[in-house]
Amino acid sequence: MNANLFDLVEAHTMHLDLSYSKTVDWWLRVYKKGCGKNGRDIMICDIQDCDLSYVLDKGSVMVKEWLTEHKGGY
């Protein structure tokens, strides 16, 4: 299945934050809000790097791995 990061996040009701600044470069966070123990967020990926392509590709891999481990696939 050739699903991109944004489609996966939307299909599985996850939150995605993507930001950029000169001091922290690109920062991607994907999480499920309030779904963890005691109502905490489940952090699926938290990546920071100067290369946007790397951040998005690594985030896609991490989301797919999390879905495979916790949901039986994507």
N, C-alpha and C positions, 0 to 999 in steps of 0.2 A: 504494500500500500504506500503510495507516495503522497503523504500528508505533510503540509508545512506546519511550522510552529504555531502560527496564528490560528489556523483551522483546528489544530488539536486543542489549543487552549479554549477556544470558543465552544467546541463540541463537548468538552469535559468540564465546563463551568469552572475555569481557573481564572485567577487574576494575573495580568501581565503588566509589569512596569518596565519601560525602557527609557533610559535617560542618558544625557550626555553633558559633560562639562569639561573644561580644560584641566581641572585638577583631578578628576576621577575617571576620565575617559568615558567609554560606554559601560553602562551598568544595566543588566537584565535581571529581573526577579520574576519568577513564576511561582505562585502559591495558591493554596486553597484556604480561603479565609474562614476562620472559626470552625474548621472541621477536625482539628486535632484534639488531643487530650485536654480536658478542662477548657474547651472553647478556644484553644490557641490555633494559630495559623499553621498549616503544614507547608513548609518551605520545600519546593521541588527543585528549584535551581536559583542560585545567587552568584552571578558571574560578572566580573569586571575586567575589561581589557581595552587596549587602544584600537583593536581591530574589530569593527562591527560585524564583518562576515564570520569571524571566529566566534563571537558572542552569540550570534543567532544560530549558527550550526551546532555549537556545543549545547546551547539551550534546547534545541530540538532533540538532540541525542538524550539529554538528561530527562526531558519530559517523556519521551518514548520509553526509556528504561523504567521510569517511575510507573507509567501506565502498565507496562508489561508485568512488573513486580506486584503492583497493588490492584490492578483491574483486569488482569489476564490478557492484556493486549491493547492495541490502539486501533 
